Structures are given as structure tokens and as C-alpha cells.
Amino acid sequence: MKCISVYTDNFEQFSDVFEKVIVSDFPENEEHEMDGVTFSHSGEVPEHYLERMTQKPEVVVMKEKNRGITILQHGKVFEIIIPKAE
């Protein structure tokens, strides 16, 4: 699963860039800025990472069911977890 980290604690800012960020093609571990929000492709994460993070009380879990995307929000970062294309 691909993980994109979006560095903001402002949900409105995150919502404004979400669609643009998930369709952006950029190298792993390279930071970019869009509309004042920094984001980076954080690499691949294993299934157990998602399971472990969703069990933590300080993590907010959101789902985009149509595309199978999971969004984790904790601290000042949103992590967008995108499943690999079948």
C-alpha cells in the first residue's frame, strides 16, 4: 500500500489538496508543496501498519470507500493509504 503524508493539522487545508495529491506522480521521499501544504510519498507500508495505527486512540481514521483509500490523521499529519491497483 502506498502512503502519502500530508503535513498539516488543518482539515480544511487537507481537503483542498486531497484530490490533487492522490493523483500526483512524484518520487518516494521527495517533499512537495501545494497551496501552502507540504506532502511527500512516504513509500510502501505493510498491512499490519494500518491495523496497528487504527487501534490507537489518538488516530482519527477516515475511509474513502469508492477507491478503498484510508486516511489516518494524528498530530500534524494526515497519512493517505492507497491500496495497490489489482
C-alpha positions as CSV (number, residue, x, y, z in Angstrom):
1,M,0.0,0.0,0.0
2,K,1.3,3.4,-0.9
3,C,1.5,6.0,1.8
4,I,1.4,9.8,1.2
5,S,2.0,12.1,4.2
6,V,0.4,15.5,4.2
7,Y,1.8,17.8,6.8
8,T,-1.0,19.9,8.2
9,D,-3.3,19.7,11.2
10,N,-6.0,21.7,9.3
11,F,-8.7,19.5,7.9
12,E,-9.9,22.3,5.5
13,Q,-6.4,22.7,4.0
14,F,-6.1,18.9,3.7
15,S,-9.5,18.6,2.0
16,D,-8.5,21.4,-0.5
17,V,-5.4,19.4,-1.7
18,F,-6.5,15.8,-1.2
19,E,-7.7,15.1,-4.8
20,K,-4.6,16.8,-6.3
21,V,-2.2,15.0,-4.0
22,I,-3.5,11.4,-4.7
23,V,-3.2,11.8,-8.5
24,S,0.2,13.4,-8.3
25,D,3.1,11.3,-9.6
26,F,6.3,12.1,-7.6
27,P,9.3,10.1,-6.4
28,E,9.4,8.5,-3.0
29,N,10.7,10.5,0.0
30,E,10.6,13.8,-2.0
31,E,8.7,16.7,-0.4
32,H,6.5,18.9,-2.5
33,E,4.3,21.9,-1.6
34,M,0.8,22.6,-3.0
35,D,-1.4,25.5,-1.8
36,G,0.9,26.0,1.2
37,V,0.7,22.4,2.3
38,T,3.8,20.1,2.3
39,F,3.4,16.5,1.3
40,S,5.6,13.5,0.4
41,H,5.3,10.0,-0.9
42,S,6.4,8.1,2.2
43,G,6.8,4.7,0.5
44,E,5.0,1.5,0.9
45,V,3.5,0.4,4.2
46,P,2.6,-3.1,5.3
47,E,-0.9,-4.2,6.1
48,H,0.0,-4.5,9.8
49,Y,0.9,-0.8,10.0
50,L,-2.7,0.2,9.0
51,E,-4.1,-2.3,11.6
52,R,-1.8,-1.0,14.3
53,M,-2.5,2.7,13.7
54,T,-6.3,2.3,13.5
55,Q,-6.2,0.8,17.1
56,K,-4.5,3.9,18.6
57,P,-6.9,6.2,20.4
58,E,-5.1,9.4,19.2
59,V,-5.6,8.4,15.5
60,V,-8.6,9.5,13.5
61,V,-9.5,7.1,10.8
62,M,-11.4,8.1,7.7
63,K,-12.3,6.0,4.7
64,E,-12.9,6.9,1.0
65,K,-14.8,3.7,0.2
66,N,-15.2,4.1,-3.6
67,R,-11.4,3.8,-4.1
68,G,-10.5,1.9,-0.9
69,I,-8.4,4.8,0.4
70,T,-7.8,5.1,4.2
71,I,-6.8,8.4,5.8
72,L,-5.1,8.4,9.2
73,Q,-4.9,11.8,11.0
74,H,-2.6,12.1,14.0
75,G,-0.7,15.0,15.3
76,K,0.0,17.4,12.5
77,V,0.0,14.9,9.7
78,F,-2.6,13.1,7.5
79,E,-1.5,9.8,6.0
80,I,-3.2,8.7,2.9
81,I,-3.0,4.9,2.4
82,I,-3.8,3.9,-1.1
83,P,-4.1,0.2,-2.0
84,K,-2.1,-1.2,-4.9
85,A,-4.1,-1.5,-8.1
86,E,-5.2,-5.0,-8.7
